[in-house]
Amino acid sequence: MNWGVAMNNVVFASMAHEPERVSGDEEDAGDLVVDLAVVGSGGGGLAAAIVAHDHGLRAVVLERADTLGGGTALATGGHWFPNNQQQQAAGIADSREAALAHLLATARGEHIPESREIAEAYVDHCIEAVQYLEAHTPLRFEALLNFPDYRARLPGASRGRTMVPALFPVRSLGEAASWIRRGPVTQRVSLKEADERGGSTRFQPSPELLAQRERDDVRAGGGASIAALLKACLDRGIEIRRRHRAQRLVVEDGRVAGVEVEHDGRIIRIGARRGVLLSTGGADWDAVNTRRNVQRPYDGPATPPANAGDGHRMGMVLGLPVALMHDASWTPAFQLPGERYEGGLYFRPCLRERNLPHTIVINRAGQRFGNESLPYNDFVNSAVHAWDGDAYTYPNVPMFLVLDSQYRARYPIAGIRPGEPDPAWLTAATSLPELASRLGIDGPGLAATVACFNASARQGEDPVFHRGGDEYQRYYGDVDHRPHPNLGPLDTPPYYGVQLHVSAYGSKGGLITDGVARVIDQVGHPVPGLYAVGNVAASFQHNIGYTGGGVLGRALVFGYLAATHLASGAS
């Protein structure tokens, strides 16, 4: 291909302060030749390495950070797998046709030519990928049978499609247990434990249970899936190289034939006979991309700082197209004073707090501006990012979560449980005017908003924004609360408030791929030897995420498909 010949000189162009380059082909000198080089250690990358190995290929996993798992390890662990066996056993209706219709309905059109191909490949092969991984690794999935698709009103919606990894005893990995990424909060409770009781608030683990899981390092969610996949890699002897940051893709004779990585100040060349798979995560921490493309309020990502767009940049250096670099999986989030993670600000997504009774979200005018119980991405897109052309501003930034003592006595907020001391970052006041003054918001506006909301909430209604109006929204409410799981008046002091920030679970923009995760060039042809999975690949749906677990599910399925395709020897 012409692009490969043209870019061959770019690949090895010198850079400022370039680390020492390892010379020679001997592996003991640092260089390595494998069949598949996986760049990044998220779920999709580890799955690809496992599948490639099982097809008789030699794979290596290259991770820039000291720990493994990327954003997957910090996620709650949902994977969207429609028409799964656990759904069928529970008598929940689902089908290929319904799942595909729902994907395309939520996508609001095919913004890239490959959208339908990718959607069809996902739906057609997701259960195949799950069954393979469950049969050949310690990874096990459990369906959230009560959990609905985010947009239950759209065509093809169902429930039970979101599956989460079973709990995993990370300590069983021995020394390698320390390799798995941990966030400021380690997830010890599976979403399945609440779901099987009928809702997100039904399972309240005892301190004794949590302490036991802490001692045994039992993890749930994304951490559990990374641990299970890592165990499978270790059992196979798949080489995993940490602190190896990819710098350049190597192109030979029009084909991606390897990758250069930096390790301990040296450049090492990793040859890849069959190809390179990028699993480097989003461009979340790429400040240049954010300045250039994200032209809306955005305070920072809720992902590891290692997700800095390495795979994006390597592809763009080769002249490969990208899409959706302006977009992300937006979420309101807490930013607790002084809380940092690996040198960057840490944002805690705000999900349940917006859905539970006795809360509202307001702007500086003291006014509600949207349905607080919408899926996180929809709430930001439709309400927080609303532009006022007359005032020429975003009137809903900043925004504030306001609650009363009824909420504080019953539900957690940003990880602080009922009964624990009020944190310094949670502003408290004995009256609404006092709270408004302390938060710097309009007092009369807040009083009028609360009075209107309370009158309706006591009746179990929200005629203004229809909060709690569908199955998904009610799932994240308090299913035992009456008269409505999402609505309760704010009428019992003290009152509390905290600013919410605009964050994101990950960027959506990336390299364009096809139905087997091959990267596509400017004219629509696959680039020989180059694959991309996860958030380094452009989402086939824009502006909105389609349902719980779509991002992790897509990474895992296309990691499986990429390795299968690569092993087949097809070009």
Disulfide bonds with the S-S distance in Angstrom:
none
